[in-house]
Amino acid sequence: MNDGLVSIKKITKKVLPSPLLQILRRALGKDDPSRYASLPRYKGRSETVLQCCISYNRHGGYCVPLSSLHRPATQKILSGRVWEPKTIEFITSHCGSGDVIHAGTYFGDFVPALSRKCSPHAKIWAFEPHPESHQCALITIALNSLRNVELINAGLGSQQSSMSLVVADQAGQSFGGGSKLAESEDDFVGQAIEVKILRIDDVIPPDRNVSIIQLDVEGFEQQALEGAIATIKRCKPILILESLPHEDWLSANLLPIGYKITGKIHANSILSIS
């Protein structure tokens, strides 16, 4: 009986086109991300073991933190789909021969596509301050044998320092990719850890050409750009920002260089010099 079921599965895969198979899987609940909530968890001290699972989509493999199963990006990856496919497509079609700065990297959901589709001579500068996400991103890089990714365990800001990163709510549920740097007492709601903050201008060597800066840093985009002004003036990269800086700051720092808001992809604004 089991052999018959296996044969039927093989025949179904051969006969039905891939898009139809995906529709059937979703209809049957096989691609429902909620089913991953029952994955076994290590019962010991959580800081001693990285609790994660491996998932794949068309760009490669990913080490996904189990603490983030409820997050939208995680659910997309676990169902075999791509998170923000239009953003990835835009970056890879506009990066040319230059480097890409990518922050926050999370568990590396953009990294395989950026690494493989950008110029072989380019480097992906990936920044992720959350220790768990950083560890998962390291494994994602290893899973895909990526050699042009420089992964840095730090956030980005206007000066080198350390800050509190709010990583979970008061009940302990992880914010995952929504973890936020606390600038004030009002931001400090939940569980936080201390993380390193670096300036882009201090990290990127002056002989590297940067074609794109993509920032998804939960409202800290302006501070990250403040630490990248020299790189921006030198390279004139396309900027892809989840949150726009204040209008006065834009007028004082980016508009005089020639930057304009030239488009929108998903929730990201695109600024470039036309």
C-alpha positions as CSV (number, residue, x, y, z in Angstrom):
1,M,0.0,0.0,0.0
2,N,2.8,2.4,0.9
3,D,4.6,1.6,-2.4
4,G,1.4,2.5,-4.2
5,L,1.2,5.9,-2.5
6,V,4.8,6.6,-3.3
7,S,4.2,5.8,-7.0
8,I,1.1,8.0,-7.1
9,K,3.1,10.9,-5.6
10,K,5.8,10.4,-8.2
11,I,3.3,10.3,-11.1
12,T,1.5,13.4,-9.7
13,K,4.8,15.4,-9.6
14,K,5.6,14.4,-13.2
15,V,2.1,15.1,-14.6
16,L,1.1,18.3,-12.8
17,P,3.0,21.5,-13.5
18,S,4.8,23.1,-10.6
19,P,2.5,26.1,-10.1
20,L,-0.5,23.8,-9.9
21,L,1.3,21.6,-7.4
22,Q,2.0,24.6,-5.2
23,I,-1.7,25.6,-5.3
24,L,-2.7,22.1,-4.3
25,R,-0.2,22.1,-1.5
26,R,-1.5,25.3,-0.1
27,A,-5.1,24.1,-0.4
28,L,-4.2,21.0,1.5
29,G,-2.4,23.0,4.2
30,K,1.0,21.6,3.3
31,D,2.5,25.1,2.8
32,D,0.7,26.6,5.8
33,P,3.5,28.2,7.9
34,S,1.5,27.6,11.1
35,R,2.3,23.9,10.9
36,Y,5.9,24.7,11.7
37,A,4.9,25.9,15.2
38,S,5.0,22.2,16.3
39,L,8.7,21.8,15.5
40,P,10.5,20.2,18.4
41,R,12.4,22.7,20.7
42,Y,15.5,22.2,22.8
43,K,14.4,22.3,26.5
44,G,17.7,23.3,28.0
45,R,19.2,26.8,28.4
46,S,18.3,28.7,25.2
47,E,21.6,30.6,25.1
48,T,23.6,27.4,24.7
49,V,21.9,26.2,21.5
50,L,20.8,27.9,18.3
51,Q,17.2,26.8,17.8
52,C,16.6,26.8,14.0
53,C,15.5,24.9,11.0
54,I,16.6,24.8,7.3
55,S,14.3,25.9,4.5
56,Y,14.8,26.4,0.8
57,N,13.4,28.5,-2.0
58,R,14.5,29.1,-5.6
59,H,17.5,31.3,-4.5
60,G,19.0,28.8,-2.0
61,G,18.9,27.5,1.5
62,Y,18.3,29.4,4.8
63,C,18.9,28.8,8.5
64,V,15.6,30.1,10.0
65,P,15.4,30.9,13.8
66,L,12.5,29.1,15.4
67,S,11.9,32.1,17.6
68,S,10.7,34.0,14.5
69,L,8.2,31.5,13.1
70,H,5.4,34.1,13.5
71,R,7.3,36.8,11.5
72,P,6.1,37.4,7.9
73,A,9.5,37.0,6.2
74,T,10.1,33.7,8.0
75,Q,6.7,32.4,7.0
76,K,7.4,33.2,3.3
77,I,10.8,31.4,3.4
78,L,9.3,28.4,5.2
79,S,6.7,28.0,2.6
80,G,9.3,28.0,-0.2
81,R,8.6,31.5,-1.4
82,V,10.7,34.7,-1.6
83,W,10.5,37.7,0.8
84,E,10.3,41.0,-1.1
85,P,11.1,39.5,-4.5
86,K,10.7,42.9,-6.3
87,T,13.3,44.4,-4.0
88,I,15.7,41.6,-4.6
89,E,15.1,41.9,-8.4
90,F,15.7,45.7,-8.3
91,I,18.9,45.4,-6.4
92,T,20.4,42.6,-8.6
93,S,19.4,44.4,-11.8
94,H,20.8,47.8,-10.7
95,C,24.0,46.9,-8.8
96,G,26.2,46.8,-11.8
97,S,29.8,46.0,-10.9
98,G,29.6,47.8,-7.5
99,D,29.2,46.5,-3.9
100,V,25.9,46.3,-2.1
101,I,25.4,47.4,1.5
102,H,22.6,45.3,3.0
103,A,21.2,46.0,6.6
104,G,19.5,44.5,8.5
105,T,20.3,41.1,7.2
106,Y,18.1,39.1,9.6
107,F,18.8,35.4,9.0
108,G,20.0,36.1,5.4
109,D,16.7,36.0,3.5
110,F,18.2,38.3,0.8
111,V,21.8,37.1,0.9
112,P,21.9,34.1,-1.5
113,A,20.1,36.0,-4.3
114,L,22.3,39.1,-3.8
115,S,25.5,37.1,-3.7
116,R,24.8,35.0,-6.8
117,K,23.2,37.6,-9.0
118,C,25.4,40.6,-8.4
119,S,28.8,41.0,-10.1
120,P,31.3,38.2,-9.2
121,H,33.8,41.0,-8.4
122,A,31.4,42.8,-6.1
123,K,31.1,42.3,-2.3
124,I,27.9,42.2,-0.3
125,W,28.4,44.1,3.0
126,A,25.7,42.6,5.3
127,F,25.0,44.0,8.8
128,E,23.0,42.3,11.5
129,P,23.2,43.3,15.2
130,H,20.9,40.6,16.7
131,P,23.2,37.7,17.8
132,E,20.7,34.9,17.0
133,S,19.9,36.3,13.6
134,H,23.7,36.8,12.9
135,Q,24.4,33.2,13.7
136,C,21.6,32.1,11.4
137,A,22.9,34.3,8.7
138,L,26.4,32.8,9.1
139,I,24.8,29.3,8.5
140,T,22.8,30.6,5.6
141,I,26.1,31.8,4.0
142,A,27.8,28.5,4.7
143,L,24.8,26.5,3.3
144,N,25.1,28.3,0.0
145,S,28.9,28.4,-0.1
146,L,28.9,32.1,-0.6
147,R,32.3,33.7,-0.7
148,N,31.6,37.4,-1.5
149,V,29.6,38.2,1.6
150,E,31.1,40.2,4.5
151,L,28.7,39.6,7.4
152,I,29.2,42.0,10.3
153,N,27.6,41.5,13.7
154,A,26.7,45.2,14.3
155,G,24.0,47.8,13.7
156,L,24.6,51.0,11.8
157,G,24.5,54.6,13.1
158,S,26.0,58.0,13.0
159,Q,28.9,57.1,15.3
160,Q,30.7,54.1,16.6
161,S,29.1,53.1,19.9
162,S,26.9,50.6,21.6
163,M,23.1,50.7,22.0
164,S,20.2,48.7,23.4
165,L,18.4,46.5,20.8
166,V,14.9,45.6,21.9
167,V,14.6,42.0,20.7
168,A,11.4,40.7,22.4
169,D,8.2,42.0,23.9
170,Q,7.6,41.9,27.7
171,A,6.1,38.4,27.3
172,G,9.3,37.1,25.6
173,Q,8.0,36.8,22.1
174,S,10.8,37.6,19.7
175,F,10.6,40.6,17.4
176,G,13.0,38.9,15.0
177,G,13.6,41.2,12.0
178,G,11.5,43.8,13.8
179,S,14.0,44.2,16.6
180,K,14.6,47.9,17.1
181,L,17.4,50.1,18.5
182,A,16.2,52.1,21.5
183,E,17.0,55.8,21.2
184,S,14.9,56.9,24.2
185,E,13.0,55.6,27.2
186,D,9.8,55.4,25.1
187,D,11.5,52.9,22.8
188,F,12.6,50.7,25.6
189,V,9.6,48.5,26.0
190,G,10.4,44.8,26.2
191,Q,13.5,42.7,26.5
192,A,16.8,44.3,25.2
193,I,20.4,43.4,24.7
194,E,23.5,45.6,24.1
195,V,24.8,45.6,20.6
196,K,27.7,47.2,18.7
197,I,27.0,50.2,16.4
198,L,29.3,51.1,13.5
199,R,29.6,53.8,10.8
200,I,29.4,52.7,7.1
201,D,32.2,55.2,6.4
202,D,34.5,53.4,8.9
203,V,33.8,49.9,7.5
204,I,33.8,50.3,3.7
205,P,37.3,50.8,2.3
206,P,37.8,54.0,0.2
207,D,38.8,51.9,-2.8
208,R,35.5,50.0,-2.9
209,N,32.7,51.3,-5.2
210,V,29.3,51.0,-3.6
211,S,26.4,50.9,-6.1
212,I,23.5,50.3,-3.7
213,I,22.8,51.0,0.0
214,Q,19.7,49.1,1.2
215,L,18.5,49.7,4.7
216,D,15.8,47.9,6.6
217,V,16.7,49.0,10.1
218,E,13.4,49.7,11.8
219,G,13.4,53.5,11.7
220,F,17.1,54.0,12.2
221,E,17.7,54.7,8.5
222,Q,18.6,58.4,9.0
223,Q,21.3,57.7,11.6
224,A,22.7,54.9,9.4
225,L,22.9,57.4,6.5
226,E,24.5,60.0,8.7
227,G,27.4,57.6,9.2
228,A,27.6,57.0,5.4
229,I,27.8,60.6,4.0
230,A,31.4,60.2,2.8
231,T,30.6,57.0,1.0
232,I,27.4,58.4,-0.5
233,K,29.2,61.5,-1.8
234,R,32.0,59.4,-3.2
235,C,30.0,56.6,-4.9
236,K,26.5,58.2,-5.4
237,P,24.8,54.8,-4.8
238,I,21.1,54.1,-5.2
239,L,19.5,54.2,-1.7
240,I,16.7,51.8,-0.9
241,L,15.1,52.8,2.5
242,E,12.3,51.2,4.5
243,S,11.9,54.5,6.4
244,L,12.7,57.9,4.9
245,P,14.8,60.4,7.0
246,H,13.2,63.6,8.2
247,E,12.4,66.1,5.4
248,D,14.8,68.7,6.8
249,W,17.6,66.2,6.9
250,L,17.0,65.1,3.3
251,S,17.0,68.7,2.2
252,A,20.3,69.5,4.0
253,N,22.2,66.3,3.1
254,L,20.9,64.4,0.1
255,L,19.0,66.8,-2.1
256,P,22.1,69.1,-2.6
257,I,24.0,66.1,-4.0
258,G,21.2,65.5,-6.5
259,Y,19.2,62.8,-4.9
260,K,15.4,62.5,-5.6
261,I,12.8,60.0,-4.6
262,T,12.5,58.0,-7.8
263,G,10.3,55.0,-6.9
264,K,8.8,52.6,-4.5
265,I,9.2,48.9,-4.1
266,H,7.1,47.0,-1.5
267,A,7.4,49.3,1.5
268,N,10.8,50.7,0.4
269,S,11.5,54.2,-1.0
270,I,14.1,54.5,-3.8
271,L,16.4,57.5,-3.9
272,S,18.8,58.1,-6.7
273,I,20.6,60.7,-8.8
274,S,19.0,60.9,-12.2
